[in-house]
């Protein structure tokens, strides 16, 4: 079975930071799901973090050969980008400008009630006579409870003993309404019967004129010049579609439950990496310095870093607002350091810079690569060393 426990916090030197650790007893998935059935606070074991191994610390120092290979591979996946600058230009500067990335995830459960109605034709009614109607937060939804920090899940559940039979508002309980064709804008009790319409075949004459000047009796109206209403047959009434002619509706309440994860994110980058969009750092793989999980997270504490303490407090202060109809089930606070290397390459008076980001060593190169357009001869032919 899946086991949940505390996460080991990894410091920049690979040592555990005990002051930033929130330990918890182990809890399995069934216990987590069962907690959703009650309005009482969730058990403390629910807020323990997912069992995980510390992430390895990758060396951030790259030699020139590795840097050039990463750039050549990146350029090779871009259409009409020449490889010559990546292969031949001189590496002038290599600068480490690591970035700190922080997140606060709030996993919430939101419940609201909606009323659904359908025609009542026959059958038993599960109303208050069968038992008390449960409150919105009293419903047992253990089978629907998702894994913690699922981005979004929605569940619709009929509330037991909430059914009731009521008079149809569309027809006032009569089962029919005034015909909209021959009794437009009239109520069902004020309709008129036997209203006829002019025959469309003979234009109300009752006779059909022929080219030789003779007339014959119109077969559509049998010579009367009028025909019954095509909608109701001149009865003046049609069946109410809301209740399907029964005059009654069966209503019941439905609990709409939504589980969502709200995120507050923050990036702290040096001036050397300021030109890289924050989203790039959020996608990159880094080394976790802190991973805490609780019903409500508080700022992490690092005994030897005022900067990280302040950074953590700023993230907590930007906690996403929770709707009034929701409650927070669990929060997770993570701070990671993302290795970033800025490389500058030159050729005479020309130069360009790119970044190697994260432990996955992804290359980020914006618009400064010098050989990326087709002017008569495609630069992709540089691969042929022409």
For each residue, the residues with C-beta under 8 A, 3 or more apart:
1: 28 29 30
2: 28 29
3: 26 27 28 51
4: 24 26 27 28 29 32 45 48 49 50 51
5: 24 25 26 48 49 50 51
6: 21 22 23 24 48 49 293
7: 21 49 50 51 52 288 291 292 293
8: 16 21 52 53 54
9: 16 17 18 20 21 288 289 290 291 292
10: 14 15 16 17 54 55 57 287 288 289
11: 14 15 16 17 289
12: 287 289 337
13:
14: 10 11 54 57
15: 10 11
16: 8 9 10 11 21
17: 9 10 11 20 21 289 290 302 303
18: 9 21
19: 301 302 303
20: 9 17 290 292 300 301 302
21: 6 7 8 9 16 17 18 292
22: 6 49 292 293 294
23: 6 48
24: 4 5 6 27 44 45 47 48 49 293
25: 5 44 45 48
26: 3 4 5 45 48 51
27: 3 4 24 31 32 43 45 46 48
28: 1 2 3 4 31 32
29: 1 2 4 32 33 147
30: 1 33 34
31: 27 28 34 35 43 45 46
32: 4 27 28 29 35 46 145 148
33: 29 30 36 142 143 145
34: 30 31 37 142
35: 31 32 38 42 43 46 145
36: 33 109 141 142 144 145
37: 34 139 140 141 142
38: 35
39: 135 137 138
40:
41: 295
42: 35 46 47 295 329 330
43: 27 31 35 46
44: 24 25 47 295
45: 4 24 25 26 27 31 48
46: 27 31 32 35 42 43 148 295 329 330
47: 24 42 44 293 294 295 330 331
48: 4 5 6 23 24 25 26 27 45 293
49: 4 5 6 7 22 24 52 291 292 293 332
50: 4 5 7 148
51: 3 4 5 7 26
52: 7 8 49 291
53: 8
54: 8 10 14 288
55: 10 287 288 359
56:
57: 10 14 287
58: 287 339 359
59: 62
60: 96 98 339 341
61: 96
62: 59 66 67 70 94 341 356 361
63: 66 67
64: 67 68 91
65: 68 69
66: 62 63 69 70
67: 62 63 64 70 71 91 94 341 343 356
68: 64 65 71 72 86 87 91
69: 65 66 72 73
70: 62 66 67 73 74 356 361 363
71: 67 68 74 75 86 343 354 363 365
72: 68 69 75 76 83 86 87
73: 69 70 76 77 363
74: 70 71 77 78 354 363 365
75: 71 72 78 81 82 83 86 369
76: 72 73 81 83 383
77: 73 74
78: 74 75 81 372
79: 380
80: 372 373 374 378 379 380
81: 75 76 78 369 371 372 379 380
82: 75 85 371 372 379 380 381 382
83: 72 75 76 86 87 371 382 383
84: 87 88 371 379 382
85: 82 88 89 345 347 352 369 370 371
86: 68 71 72 75 83 89 345
87: 68 72 83 84
88: 84 85 347
89: 85 86 345 346 347
90: 345 346 347
91: 64 67 68 94 343 344 345
92: 344 345 346 351
93: 342 343 344
94: 62 67 91 341 342 343 344
95: 272 341 342 343 344
96: 60 61 339 340 341 342
97: 269 270 271 272 273 340 341 342
98: 60 270 337 338 339 340
99: 267 268 269 270 273 281 337 338 340
100: 267 268 269 308 311 335 336 337 338
101: 265 266 267 268 281 282 284 286 335 336 337 338
102: 265 266 267 268 311 312 314 315 333 334 335 336
103: 263 264 265 266 282 315 332 333 334
104: 263 264 297 315 316 318 319 320 331 332 333
105: 149 261 262 263 331 332 333 334
106: 261 262 263 264 319 320 322 328 331
107: 148 149 150 259 260 261 328 329 330 331 332
108: 259 260 261 262 322 323 326 327 328 329
109: 36 257 258 259 326 327 329
110: 257 258 259 260 323 325 326
111: 136 137 139 255 256 257 258 325 326
112: 136 255 256 325
113: 136 159 253 254 255 256
114: 253 254 256
115: 251 252 253 254
116: 251 252 253 254
117: 166 249 250 251
118: 249 250
119: 168 242 243 244 246 248 249 250
120: 123 165 243 246 248 249 250
121: 244 246
122:
123: 120
124:
125: 163 164 165 250
126: 130 160 161 162 163 252
127: 130 161 162 163 164
128: 131 132 133 161
129:
130: 126 127 160 161
131: 128 160 161
132: 128 161
133: 128 159 160 161 162 253
134: 138 139 159 160 161
135: 39 138 139
136: 111 112 113 139 159 255
137: 39 111
138: 39 134 135
139: 37 111 134 135 136 157 159 255 257
140: 37
141: 36 37 144 145 155 157 257
142: 33 34 36 37 145
143: 33
144: 36 141 153 155 157 257
145: 32 33 35 36 141 142 259
146: 150 153 259
147: 29 150
148: 32 46 50 107 329 330 332
149: 105 107 261 330 332
150: 107 146 147 153 259 261
151: 260 261
152: 258 259 260 261
153: 144 146 150 258 259
154: 256 257 258 259
155: 141 144 256 257 258
156: 254 255 256 257
157: 139 141 144 254 255 257
158: 162 252 253 254 255
159: 113 133 134 136 139 162 252 253 254 255
160: 126 130 131 133 134
161: 126 127 128 130 131 132 133 134
162: 126 127 133 158 159 252 253
163: 125 126 127 250 251 252
164: 125 127 250 251 252
165: 120 125 248 249 250 251
166: 117 248 249 251
167: 172 173 247 248 249
168: 119 171 172 173 175 240 242 243 246 247 248 249
169: 172 242 249
170: 177 240 241 242 243
171: 168 174 175 176 177 188 240 242 243 247
172: 167 168 169 188
173: 167 168 247 248
174: 171 177 188 189 240 247
175: 168 171 239 240 243 245 246 247
176: 171 188 237 238 239 240 245
177: 170 171 174 188 237 238 240
178: 183 184 186 187 188 190 191 236 237 238
179: 182 183 184 191 229 231 232 235 236 237 238
180: 183 184 231 238
181: 184 229 230 231 232
182: 179 192 195 197 229 231 232 234 236
183: 178 179 180 186 191 192 195 236
184: 178 179 180 181
185:
186: 178 183 190 191 192
187: 178 190 191
188: 171 172 174 176 177 178 191 237
189: 174
190: 178 186 187
191: 178 179 183 186 187 188 236 237
192: 182 183 186 195 236
193: 234 235 236
194: 234 236
195: 182 183 192 229 234 236
196: 226 227 228 229 234
197: 182 226 227 228 229 230
198: 203 204 225 226 227
199: 202 203 204 206 218 220 221 224 225 226 227
200: 203 220 227
201: 208 218 219 220 221
202: 199 205 206 207 208 218 220 221 225
203: 198 199 200
204: 198 199 225 226
205: 202 218 225
206: 199 202 217 218 221 223 224 225
207: 202 215 216 217 218 223
208: 201 202 215 216 217 218
209: 213 214 215
210: 213 214 215 216
211:
212:
213: 209 210
214: 209 210
215: 207 208 209 210
216: 207 208 210
217: 206 207 208 222 223
218: 199 201 202 205 206 207 208 221 222 223 225
219: 201 222
220: 199 200 201 202 227
221: 199 201 202 206 218 224 225 226 227
222: 217 218 219
223: 206 207 217 218
224: 199 206 221 227
225: 198 199 202 204 205 206 218 221
226: 196 197 198 199 204 221
227: 196 197 198 199 200 220 221 224 230
228: 196 197 233 234
229: 179 181 182 195 196 197 232 233 234
230: 181 197 227
231: 179 180 181 182 238
232: 179 181 182 229 235 236 237 238
233: 228 229
234: 182 193 194 195 196 228 229
235: 179 193 232
236: 178 179 182 183 191 192 193 194 195 232
237: 176 177 178 179 188 191 232
238: 176 177 178 179 180 231 232
239: 175 176 244 245
240: 168 170 171 174 175 176 177 243 244 245 247
241: 170 244
242: 119 168 169 170 171 249
243: 119 120 168 170 171 175 240 246 247 248 249
244: 119 121 239 240 241
245: 175 176 239 240
246: 119 120 121 168 175 243
247: 167 168 171 173 174 175 240 243
248: 119 120 165 166 167 168 173 243
249: 117 118 119 120 165 166 167 168 169 242 243
250: 117 118 119 120 125 163 164 165
251: 115 116 117 163 164 165 166
252: 115 116 126 158 159 162 163 164
253: 113 114 115 116 133 158 159 162
254: 113 114 115 116 156 157 158 159
255: 111 112 113 136 139 156 157 158 159
256: 111 112 113 114 154 155 156
257: 109 110 111 139 141 144 154 155 156 157
258: 109 110 111 152 153 154 155 326
259: 107 108 109 110 145 146 150 152 153 154 329
260: 107 108 110 151 152 326
261: 105 106 107 108 149 150 151 152
262: 105 106 108 320 321 322
263: 103 104 105 106 320
264: 103 104 106 315 318 319 320
265: 101 102 103 278 282 315
266: 101 102 103 311 314 315 318
267: 99 100 101 102 278 281 282
268: 99 100 101 102 311
269: 97 99 100 273 274 276 278 281 340
270: 97 98 99 273 274
271: 97 274
272: 95 97 340 342
273: 97 99 269 270 276 340 342 355
274: 269 270 271
275: 366
276: 269 273 280 281 340 355 357 364
277: 280
278: 265 267 269 281 282
279: 282 283
280: 276 277 283 284 357 364
281: 99 101 267 269 276 278 284 338 340 357
282: 101 103 265 267 278 279
283: 279 280
284: 101 280 281 338 357 358 359 360 362
285: 338 358 359 360
286: 101 336 337 338 339 358 359
287: 10 12 55 57 58 336 337 338 339 359
288: 7 9 10 54 55 291 334 335 336
289: 9 10 11 12 17 302 308 335 336 337
290: 9 17 20 300 302 308 312 333 334 335
291: 7 9 49 52 288 332 333 334
292: 7 9 20 21 22 49 297 300 332 333 334
293: 6 7 22 24 47 48 49 297 330 331 332 333
294: 22 47 297 298 330 331
295: 41 42 44 46 47 328 329 330 331
296: 328 331
297: 104 292 293 294 316 331 332 333
298: 294 316
299: 309 312 313 315 316
300: 20 290 292 308 309 312 333 335
301: 19 20 309
302: 17 19 20 289 290 305 308 309 312
303: 17 19
304:
305: 302 308 309
306: 309 310
307: 310 311
308: 100 289 290 300 302 305 311 312 335
309: 299 300 301 302 305 306 312 313
310: 306 307 313 314
311: 100 102 266 268 307 308 314 315 335
312: 102 290 299 300 302 308 309 315 316 333 335
313: 299 309 310 316 317
314: 102 266 310 311 317 318
315: 102 103 104 264 265 266 299 311 312 318 333 335
316: 104 297 298 299 312 313 319 333
317: 313 314
318: 104 264 266 314 315
319: 104 106 264 316
320: 104 106 262 263 264
321: 262
322: 106 108 262 326 327 328
323: 108 110 326
324:
325: 110 111 112
326: 108 109 110 111 258 260 322 323
327: 108 109 322
328: 106 107 108 295 296 322 331
329: 42 46 107 108 109 148 259 295
330: 42 46 47 107 148 149 293 294 295
331: 47 104 105 106 107 293 294 295 296 297 328
332: 49 103 104 105 107 148 149 291 292 293 297
333: 102 103 104 105 290 291 292 293 297 300 312 315 316
334: 102 103 105 288 290 291 292
335: 100 101 102 288 289 290 300 308 311 312 315
336: 100 101 102 286 287 288 289
337: 12 98 99 100 101 286 287 289
338: 98 99 100 101 281 284 285 286 287 357 358
339: 58 60 96 98 286 287 357 358 359
340: 96 97 98 99 269 272 273 276 281 355 356 357 358
341: 60 62 67 94 95 96 97 355 356 357
342: 93 94 95 96 97 272 273 353 354 355
343: 67 71 91 93 94 95 353 354 355 356
344: 91 92 93 94 95 351 352 353
345: 85 86 89 90 91 92 351 352 353 354
346: 89 90 92 350 351
347: 85 88 89 90 350 351 370
348:
349:
350: 346 347 370
351: 92 344 345 346 347
352: 85 344 345 365 368 369 370
353: 342 343 344 345 368
354: 71 74 342 343 345 363 364 365 368 369
355: 273 276 340 341 342 343 363 364 365
356: 62 67 70 340 341 343 361 362 363 364
357: 276 280 281 284 338 339 340 341 361 362 363 364
358: 284 285 286 338 339 340 361 362
359: 55 58 284 285 286 287 339
360: 284 285
361: 62 70 356 357 358
362: 284 356 357 358
363: 70 71 73 74 354 355 356 357
364: 276 280 354 355 356 357
365: 71 74 352 354 355 368 369
366: 275
367:
368: 352 353 354 365
369: 75 81 85 352 354 365 372
370: 85 347 350 352
371: 81 82 83 84 85 379 382
372: 78 80 81 82 369 379
373: 80 379
374: 80 377 378 379
375:
376:
377: 374 381
378: 80 374 381
379: 80 81 82 84 371 372 373 374 382
380: 79 80 81 82 383
381: 82 377 378 384 386
382: 82 83 84 371 379 385 386
383: 76 83 380
384: 381
385: 382
386: 381 382
